Amino acid sequence: MTPQIEMKCFLRKILENRVEEKSRSWLDQKVNQTENTSSNSTFFLAFSQASRFFNKEKLGLSKQEKEQADQLVPGFDPDHWNLLQTARTYLLLHFPQEKERWFAAINQLFETGDMYEQQALYAALPLMPFPEDLLPRAIDGCRTNMTLIFDAIALNNPFPANYFPEANWNQLVLKSIFMQRPLYRIQKLDERRNPALASIASDFAHERWAAGREVMPELWRLVAPFINETIMADLKKVLESSDQLEVEAGLLALFGCDSEEAKQLLQGHNEEVMAIEYGEITWEKIGRDFQDKKG
């Protein structure tokens, strides 16, 4: 069984356990029509009409389903997907993958689809064929100010980490900070940290402070491997904050630094350092707590 067929079976099984027979029958009928007609109009209509048969209830995958998704495509994480997204992706994977016809259809969907249709398309990028050719579309999608669509690209999606050049990757991360999206849900964030991104993050923090505005604590995750004199001064300022999350983020950034100055700064926070050592303070916990705090 090819990986493409395995993915189709996986998505079909997810839907089978969560939707009514009427919805499954409709989808099977549309898949058959999509595969066996030379006209794209049937596919376009079905992609749009799927909202009549599938709702936006979250999938809530089991541990086994999450593991299977990752085995099929490393990093594939549809746990945040809903039923409608899944049905549209299943339909999409059955569209004939003759390159010229496929791109004509996909580009039309990207350009004419509503917000929820675009959400499904961008989230499905790691499952689509011709990934290198899709890179300009993914980069362009990051320009949106609609959180629903931006999140579909940036969060829980292996495509950016696998294909974005450094400059575009840095722009995606910076926009995530600007929009205060949860950085812990950006895949391979630590692996793709780089000196330019650390410098951008520091500059952004200075701008926020100058305007009298807060800095999201997760930002300091980006500077951790690249602590220089400027960033050390930033982290000293963070440790003086009255916000406990900011202090924890500053300490976590310093924790992996071997400099004597970093070690001295950590000495004044023995309780938090112990919590870091025991895994009770992590970047994911800081990110989750910040998202909860801002509501």
N, C-alpha and C positions, 0 to 999 in steps of 0.2 A: 504494500500500500504506500503510495507516494505521500510526502509531507502535506501536500495540498489537500489530498483526499482525507488524510487523518484530521486535518484542521476542520474540514467541513463536517466530518462525523462528530468531532468534539463539540462544535457549536450546535449542531442538530440535537445532540444528546442533552445539552444544557437547556435548550428550549423545550425539548420533549418533557422534561421533568417539571416545567414551570408554567406552561401555557395550556389552554384548552385545545381540544381536538379540532375545533373550528379554525383556530389560528394556525395550527400545524398543517391542516389540509390546504388552507389557502396558500401558505408559504410553499408547500411542496408543488402545488399547481403552478405557481409563478416561477419557481426554479425550473421546472420542466419546460415552460414556455420560453424562459430566458435562454436556456441551452439549445433549444430546437427551432429558433426563428432567426432569420437574418435581419429582422427589424429591431432597432434599439428602443423603439417607442414603448413596447411591452415592458421592458426592463425599467425604463424611466418611470412609467406609471406605477409599477409595482413598488419601486423604491419609495415613491411618494405615499402611496396608499397603505404602506405597512403600518402607519400610525393608527389606522382604523382597527387593526387586529392585534397590535402589541402596545403595551403601555410603557411608562418610564420607571417601572419598579426596578430597583437595583437587583442584580443577580445574587449577591451574597454567596459567593462560591464556598464550597467546602475546602478543607485543606487538601484533599486528594485532587479536586478539580484545579486548584491553584498550581499544584505541582505538575499536573498533566499539561496545563497551559504553558508553563515554563519549559517543559521538556520538548514540546512541539516547536516553539519559537523562543529561544532564550530571552528572558526579560518580558515576554508577553504576559500582561497582568490585567485581565478583564474584570477583576473583582469590583471595580468601580463602574463598570458598564451597566446599562439597563437592558430590559428585554427588547425594546425597540432598536437600540444600537446593534444588538446581537443579531436580530432578524435581518436588518439591513446589510450587515457584514456578511452573513450567510448567503444572502441573495447576491451580493457583490462578487463573492468568490466563485459563483457559478457562471458569471458572465464570460463568454469566450475570450481567451487571453491571446488573441492575435493582436500584436502590438499596436498597429495603427488604429484598428477599430476600438481596441480597449482604451487607448488614451483619448480618442475622440469622445467616447462615452464618459470616462471619468472626469475629463476636463469640463465637460458640460455640466456634470453633477456638481463639481466644485463651484462653478461660476453661477449656477442658477438655484442651487439648493438652499433651503431655509436654514436657520440656525442649527436645528437639531439634525438635519441631514448632513451639514458640514461637520458637526460634532462626530457623527458616526464615521465619516470619511477620514478625518484626521486621526482619530483614534485607531483606525484600521490600517494605517500606513505600514506598520511592521508586518502585516499579513499580505500586502499587495505585491504583485510582481514588478519587475523593473525599478527597484528602489533608488538606484542612482539617478534615474530620469525623473523621479518624484521629488528629489531634493529641492529644486527651485520652488515647487508648489508648497512644500513644508516650510521653507524659509519665509515665503510670502505670507503664509498663514499666521506666522508669529507676529505680524504687524497688527493684527486685530486687537481691538480694545474690549471685545466681548469675552468675558471670563470663561464662559462655557466652551468656546472654541479654542481659546488659548490653552486652557487646561487639557483639552483633548490631545494637543500636540506636546505640551511641556511636561505633563505629569503622568507618571505610571506608563510611560511610553518609551520603548528602547530605541525608537528611530532617531531622535536627535543625537543621542550619545554615540550611536553607531555611524552616523553619516554627516553630521554638521561639521564644517570646518571650524577652527578655533574662534575666528572672529564672530561667526554666526552663533556659535555655542555661547560665547560670552554675552552676546546681545540677548539671547533667550534667558540666560540666568539673571542678567541685570533687569530685564523686564519683569521677571518673576518677583524680584525684590521690589521693584517699583509698584507692582500690583499687589504686593504682600501675599503671594501665593506660597504654599508650603514647600519649601526647598527640599525637605526630606523625601518628597515624592518624585523628585527629578532623578531619573536613573543614572547611575555611574557618576554622580556629582563629584565625589571625592577623587575618582580616577581622572577626571578631566579638569580638575583645578589647575590653574596655571598662573604665572606671575602677573600677566596682564590683567587677568580677572581679579586678582588680589588687589592690584593697584586701583582698578575701577571701583571695587567695593569700598576701599578706603576713601576715595574721592567722594563717592556717593554719601558715605557717612558724614563727611565734613560738610557737605551741602545741607544735609538734613539738620545737623547740629546748628549750622549758621542760621537756618530758618526757624530754629526753636522747635524742631519736630523730632519725634522718636525714630530710632533705627531698629528695624526688626532684628531680634537677637540672632537668628540663623545666618545673617550676613557674615558674621565672624567665622563661620565654618570655612568660608572661601579663602581666608587669609592665613589659616593655621600653618600650612607648610612654608609660608613665605614671609615670616615675621622679620621685618627690618626695623630700622630706627623709627621711621614714621608710624608703622603699624604697632610697634611696641608702645608708642605714646598714645595711640588710639585705644589700645587695650587697657592701659592704665586709667584712662578716662572712663572706660566701660566699667571697670571694677569699682569706681567711685559712685556708680549709679545707685539710686534708691530702688530700682526695679530688680528684683531678685533674678528674674529670667535673664536679664542683660548681664548681670554678674556671673551667672552660671555659664553663659555663652563665652564671656571673656576668659573665664578660668579653663573652660574646655579647649579653647583655642590655644591657650598657653601651655596646656598640659603636655602636649607632644613636643614642645620646644626645649632644646637642650641648653639654652643659654643660661648663664648664672642669674641674669636679671629676671628671667621668667621664673626660675626656681624660687627666688626671693619673693616675688609677687604671690606665688602659690602658698608660701609659708603662712601668710596671714589668713588663710581660708582653709584650715585643716579639715573642717567638717565637710565642706563641699568637695574638696579633693578626694576625701575618702569615698564619698558618694560616686564620684567619677570612676575611681578605681574599682568599685563594686558594680559598675554598670547601672547605677541608679540615676545618673545624669548623663544623658546621651543627646546627640543632635536631634534625633527623632522625637524624644520626649520634649525637648525645648520647643521644637517646631509645633508639636501638637498642643502644648500648653499655650503657646502664643496664639495659635488659631482659635483655641477655646476662649482665650481672654478677649480677643477682639470681636468675637461673635460672628 
